[in-house]
């Protein structure tokens, strides 16, 4: 091991090689503090060549690497194990915006760029970079791509994969694949970009990316809408899609229990709708025409929804500040859960046509088997993505409840997901949290194909082992 560190010191300045337990601690525990490990070292490369040299060195010494960005994931995909034999390769020093191509409407960035910084750089040039997440002030684009992050704008712009045109990747051999072409059409064989996006650092380490930009909308209008059921909520979504089409950029669902928990910890975000509705829907329209045009369209759609009996109440934001408050209501649910204590998270996708039946049936099964549980159900309903989280009954110790019931709750919810032909991971990835569930969910053929890819691209199993698939 002394030889390894000696050779490593020829690649990186010693100040970018952390070996002290206290220095490594922030890199060794995940954001939720659910997964924690012990690293051999934390290394902080400053360029792709350094990443490649580190990977080559690790391959020579058979040392595993855990690639890491902003470390904001929910599934432990960027956390080392407890062996003390893995290095964490954190990309935060690789944070440069390399190019903005106005004519091509693309931005080329290093993997360590903070998402919010990319958004701001695009806005300064009159463009929108639409990927938007609650953790955008600290998450990094490399991690967003490695997990194929979703967020609040998927309905119109798609996931991180849909926003990416090209990648630079360091392979398990320490070779650099430069695919940084800003092409919207490139039909030349296997799509290597899509192979690495969503692979969570198990097939290669993303070091740079070319991302799409869009013209900034001239006007945006945001509203909160009360519905009595998921069936009415889906009807409202269909109405907005029919009347507003691509102008619909956000459609977020929050249950009464979710907002009650929010108000408990963040009283400034009290729901302005009357009567504590079962479901509160946040809708956003954006357009390149005048504000008056969008406002009129929004009012027309809401009037039609009232007439049809789909909605019970609505509040249109009358200022940017109020619109931001509506969005903060949605985004603070996750923070409220953290304040409340550990809860059991499920990032799932269900076909829209089955959402009503799924929620009614699963809620009933959950409350019958675990009386008093709080179902904190919210999410990007426009694309079928629910954050179906379970908190213990009021007054019950979270740790004890979760320890005693986690397995049974996961099995119930994942069983329902399978019954309704959904997915056990919509946007958070697999990491180590869902590793054991993947074969049963994907099926033997798909799972074996994934393992074959892992063996082919990383035969030594040094890139993020025991994440996504085990070989």
N, C-alpha and C positions, 0 to 999 in steps of 0.2 A: 504493500500500500504506500510505502514511502516513495517508491519509484513513481507510482501514479501521481502523487501530489507534486513531486519534483517536476515531472513532465507537464503537469497542468499549469505550474507556475511559469512555464515558458509560453503558454498560450494566453493567460490572463495575468494582469497585475494582481498582486497578492490581496489588495483591498477588495477585489471582486470575487474572492474565494473565501466564503464564510464557513468556519468549522466550529466556532464557539456555540454551545447550546443556546445561550441567550440570544445571540445574533441570528441563529437559525429558527428560533421559535415562531416568528411571524409567518414563516414560509411552511411550517410543518403542521399547522392546524387549519382546517377549512373554515369558511365564513360562518357556517352554522355551529361551529365547534362540536360537530358530531364526529368527525374523523380527525385523528391526530396520529402523527408518526414521528420517526426519528431518522433524519437524513445523515448520510456520510458527510455531505458538504452541500452548500448552496452556491451555485456559480451564476455569475451575472455577465454574460457575454454582451459585447457592444456592436457586433456585426455578424452577418451570415457566415463569413469565413471562420470566425471564432466558434460559432455554433458547430460548424462542420468539423473543425479540429477537435473540439471537445467530444463529439460523437465518435469520431475515429479512435480517439484515445480510450474512451469507455469501451468501445467494441474490442480493442486489443486486450483490455484488462477484465472483460466480462462484467462490467459494472452497469447496472440499470440506471435509466434516466427518467425522471418525472418532469416533463415540460410543464411550465407554469406561466400564466399571465397575471391578471389582476386577482386571481384566487377568490373569485366571487361565486363559484359554482356551488350547486346544491347536492351533488352526488359523489363528492370525494374524488373526482377524476384528476385533480391536480395535487393530491396529498400523498406524501411518501408512506410506505409501510413502516412497521416497527423494527425492521431488521438492522437498521443503521448501515445498510450496504448500498443504498440508492442515493444518487445525487439529484437535487432539485435544480433544474435549469430554468431560471426565471428570466423573462425577456424584457423586463421593464426598462432597461437601458436602450433598447432598440425601439425608440419612440418617435422617429422622425417621419414627417410627411415628405415623401420623396418627390412627388410631382402632382400637379393638378392640370389636367388636360381639358381646357374649356371647350374646345371644338368637339372632342370625343365624349365629353361629359363623364370623366372618370377621375378618380383620385388614387394615387399609388402611395401606400403607407407601409411602414414597418409593423411587425406583429405586436410590438409593445405600445403602440399608440392607444391612448385612452379614447374610448368611444366618443365621449363628449367633445374632446379636442378635434376629432375628425368632423363632427357635426358643425362645430364653430368655424373650422377652416373652410368648410364648404359654404356656410352661410355668408362668410366674409366675401366670397366670390359670387354671391347671388344664387347659390345652389342649395339643395336639400340633400343631406345624406339621411335616409329615412329610418335606419335601424335605431330603435329607441327602447331602452330597458330601464328598469328601476335602478340598476347599478351602473348606469352609464357614466357616472363621475369617477368610477374606479376600474370598471372592467376594461379589458383590452381587446382589440380587434382580432388578434391571433386566437384568443380563447373563444371569442364569439364565433369565429369560423370553425374552430376545432369542435365546438358543440353544436354548430348550426343553430345559433341562437334565434329566437323568434321576436317576442316583444309585442308592442301595441300597434305597430303599423303593418303587420303581416297581411292583413285583409287586402290592402291595396298594393303593397310593394314586395311581399314575400319574405321568407326567412333570409338569414345571412347567406345561404347558398345562392339564392336568387339574385343577390346584390353583388356577387363576386364574379369577375370576368377572368381573373388569372391569379396564380400563386407562385411564390418562390418557396421551395420546401427542401429541408435537409433530410436525406434518407437515413436509414439505419446503418448504412455503410459509411456515412459521413460525406456523401456526395451531395452537390447542390443541383437541384432541378430548377431551372429558371423558366417559369411559364408566365412571366409578367407581361402578357399581351392583352391589350385592352380590346379584344375582339368579341363581338356579339355573335359571330358565326365562325366556327372552326371545326369542321367535320373531318378530322384527320385521325380516326381510330379511337382508342379508349380515352374517355374523359378523365384524365388524371386529377384535374381540379376537384371533380365530384368525389373522387376516391378519398382525398385527404380531408375535404370539408366534412365535418361530423365524425371523424375518426378518433377524436379526443387524444391526439398525440400518440396513438398506438401504431401508426403506419409511417409517420414522418413528422417532422417539426416544421410548422408553418413559420416562415420568417418575414415574409412581405406579401402584400396582396394588392391587386387592382380592383377597386370597387366602383360601382355605378353611382352617378349623381343624377339628380333630377332638378328641374327648375323650381325655385321657391314658389309656393302658393302665394297668391296675392291676399287671399282672405280665408279665414277659418272660423267656423262657428261650432260651439260645443253646447250640448244639452244633456241634462239628466232626465230620465224618463222612468216612471213607475209602471211596472207590469205585475199582474196577479199570478202569472204562471209562466213556465218555460214555453209552453205552447204559444202563448201570446207573444213571448219574447222572440221566438223564431218567426212568427208572423210579422212582427215589427221589423226584424232583420230583412225578411224577404221584401217588405214594402220599401225600405230604404234602398235595397239593391235594385229594385225595379225602377224607382223614381229618381235616385241619385246616381246609380251606376258607379263609375270609378271615382266620383267625388267622395264616396264613403271611405274614410281613412281609419276610423276607430269605432269599434262596437264592443264595449266591455261590460260584463255582467258582474254584479255584486249582490249577494244575498243579504237578507236582514241580519243574520247572525254575523256575517263578515263585517258589516258596517257598525253593528253594536259593539263588537270587539274594538274596532277602529276608534269609535267615539270614547270608549272607556279609557284608552291610552292617549288619544289625541282629540280632546273635546273640541278643538278648533275646527275639526272636520265633520261636524254634525251634518247629517243628511238634511238638505233643505226641502225635500219633498214631503208632502203631507202624509200622515197616517202610517209611518214606518212600513212601507210596502214590502211584500215578500222579495221582490227583485227590483233592483235599481240598475238601469242601463245607462251607460255613458256613451254618447254618440258624438262623433266628430265628422264634419264635412269640411273639405278644403277645395279651393277652386282657384283658377287663374283669371276669373272674371271679378266683378266688383263685389264688395261685401253685401251690398243690397241684394244682389242676385242670389247669393247663397242663403242669406237670411230669409228671403221670401220662399225659396225652395224648402228650407227647413220648416218654416211655419206651415206651408202647404201640406207637407208630409205628416206633420204632427196633427194637424186638423183632420186629415183623412184617418189617421190612427185612432183619434178620439171618436170620430163618427162610427168607425167599425167596432168600437168597444175593445180595442187591443190594448190601450194604455189608460191609466187612471189619473195621471198627473204628469206635468213636465215643467222644467225650469230651464230657460235658455240663458246662458252666460251673457251678461251685458257688458263685460269688459274682459280684457286679457287676464287681469288679476283673478277674476272669478272663474274663468276657464281653467286657469292654472290650479285654483283651489279644487275644482272638480277632479282634475287629474291627480292631484295630491291625495284626495280621498281614496282613489283607486290604488295608488302606489304605496300608500302607508299601511295597507292591510298586512303586507308582509312584515313591515316593521312592528306593527301591533302584535302579530303572532310571536315575534322574537321577544317583545316585552312581556308577553303573557307567559312565556316559557316554552319548553320543547313540545312540539306537536308532530304528528305523523303526516308527512307531505306526500301528495300523489299528483304528479304532473302528467295528466292523461289527455288523450284525444278520443272523441266519440263522433261518429257521423252525425251531422246536424239533424237528420231525419229521425235519429234514435235518442237525441238528448233528453227530450221530455220523459220518455219511458225510463231511460237510464237513471236520471236524477230521482224521479218519484220512487222507483223500485229500490234503488240503492240506499236512498235516505231511509226508507221504511225498514229495510233489513238492518241497517246500521243502528237505528234507534231501538229496534226490537232486541237486538243482541247485546247492545251496549247502552243501556238506559242512561239518559242524561248527557250523552256526549254532545259536544258542539261541533257541528259540521260547518267548517269555514270554507265555503265553496264560492270561488270567484274566478274570473279569467277572461281570456280572449274569445268570447263565445262566438264571434263572427267566423272564426276558423275552427270551431269545435274543441278548443283547448280549455280544459278546466284545471284549476288548481284546487283539487278536492282534498282538503286537509282536515284532519281530525284532532280536536283538542279535548282533553279530559273534561268530565263534568266539573262545574264550579265547586271549588273547595277540595278537589281530589288532587293528590300529589302527582305532578306530571311524570316524574321519573318512574314511580311505582306503576302508574297506569300504563305507560308506554312499554315498560319491561314486560308486564304481564300480558299485554294485549296486542303488541305490535304485529306479531306474526299472523294472528287471526284476522286483524283488521286489513293488513296487506292482502291476505288471501281472499278475503271477501271482496275487496274493491277490485283487485286484479282479476278475480273470477268474473266479476260483472263486466269489466272491460273486455275480456275475451268473449263473453256472451253477446256483447253488442258490437263485436268486430272493431274494437278500438285499438289504441296503442298505450303501452305503459309508460312511455316517455314522449312527450310532445315537443319540448324545447330545452329541457334540462340535461339531456344526455343520459348515459348509463353509468359511467364511472365505476366505482366499486359498490355503490348502493344497490344497483339493480343487476349486478353481475349474475347472481344465482338465478334470477328470474328470466334471463334472456332466452335461453334455449327453449323453455316451455312456451314463451311468447312468440318467438320467431319461427319455431319449428325446426326439426332436425336438419332439413336440407339447407335452409337459409343460414342456420347457425354454423353448420360445417363449411359452407362456402366462405363465411366470414373468417373462420379459423384458418382456412386454406390461404386466404389473402394475407392474414397476419404472418403465417409461416413463410410465405413467399417473399414478403417485403421486409420481414424482421426475423430471420431464422434464429438469431441468438436470443430473441425475446428481451431486448434491452430497452425498448421504447415503451414506457408506461405499462409494465407487465401487470397482469391481473386487474386491468381496467377494460371494460367493454367485453372482451373475450379472454379466456385463459387457454394457454397451449402448453 
